Structures are given as structure tokens and as C-alpha cells.
Amino acid sequence: MELFQQYHIVIIGCLFLCMIAGMTWLTHKEKKWVKNHYKKEDIIALGFGVICYGLSSDQSPLKSYKGFLLIHRHGLFFKSRFSNTRFDVPGKSIQKVYHANTHKGTKLFRSAVKVDFSISPKIMDTIAFKLSYPPQWIKIIGKAFIKDSL
């Protein structure tokens, strides 16, 4: 106990540095995965620390997955950081992108970017993401995939 009282600042500093190193390593691992699976010229935008709330067609309760969101020439791709959960939305099927505070009937305590896309000519689905600077992401997705945007 006496050791902690004398060196508490050093111990807290070391824990903080370990946490920063861990986050950096995870981001590096995700960047490496993207580099191995996508060509650099196909990537439009890449965001880390994104929370995905899943598809509205999924009947299970609202879940959140933390990972990265990749916007590439052919659509949107989300990969979860710790599980093997992936969502791939083809760019041709994206109909609408907008800001919302609810998903699957549940109020979100964070603002989200929702993307409506078609699965078939008569069936629509929605996926929601919590991102930093939602207006910027809405503009990027709209400009890349929706013909009537801006």
C-alpha cells in the first residue's frame, strides 16, 4: 500500500500509456486488414471506433458492435473489432442516408447515421452507425452512391 501512495502518479501514467498502446495496436491491426483486402484507389473513406447497431430486419434486440467502417467504390463495409460480424452494403442498393436518434424502435442516446438500402426490388432494410461528425459521413455516402444528392 505504501508503494502505491508514493508512486500513484507513475502507476496511473503507466496504465494510461498501456491503454493508448493497446488502442493504437488495434487500429494498426484494422488498417493492415483493410490494406490486405482493398486497393488504395478503391477506398473513399475509412473510420475507426465506429459503433454499428445492426440491420433493422434482424429480429433480435438492438446490439452494438464496435469496429471500423469502410466506404469504398462498391459500397459500405463494416467489420466488428472483436467478433466476426461483418455488414456489406452494395453501393447500388443504397437509397437514402440520414441522421436519426432511433433504430429498431429503440431510442439511441447517441446520434446515428442511418442508411436505407434495398435487398430486393420490394424489400428495404436499414443499418445504423454511430460516427464522429455525422453530417460529414452523410455527405460522403450521399455523394458516392446517391445520384440525387447535392
Residue, then its C-alpha position, 0 to 999 in steps of 0.5 A: m500500500e505504501l508503494f502505491q501512495q508514493y508512486h500513484i502518479v507513475i502507476i496511473g501514467c503507466l496504465f494510461l500509456c498501456m491503454i493508448a498502446g493497446m488502442t493504437w495496436l488495434t487500429h494498426k491491426e484494422k488498417k493492415w486488414v483493410k490494406n490486405h483486402y482493398k486497393k488504395e484507389d478503391i477506398i473513399a473513406l475509412g473510420f475507426g471506433v465506429i459503433c454499428y447497431g445492426l440491420s433493422s430486419d434482424q429480429s433480435p434486440l438492438k446490439s452494438y458492435k464496435g469496429f471500423l467502417l469502410i466506404h469504398r467504390h462498391g459500397l459500405f463495409f463494416k467489420s466488428r473489432f472483436s467478433n466476426t460480424r461483418f455488414d456489406v452494403p452494395g453501393k447500388s442498393i443504397q437509397k437514402v442516408y440520414h441522421a436519426n436518434t432511433h433504430k429498431g424502435t429503440k431510442l439511441f442516446r447517441s446520434a446515428v447515421k442511418v442508411d436505407f438500402s434495398i435487398s430486393p426490388k420490394i424489400m428495404d432494410t436499414i443499418a445504423f452507425k454511430l460516427s464522429y461528425p455525422p453530417q460529414w459521413i452523410k455527405i460522403i455516402g450521399k455523394a458516392f452512391i446517391k445520384d440525387s444528392l447535392 
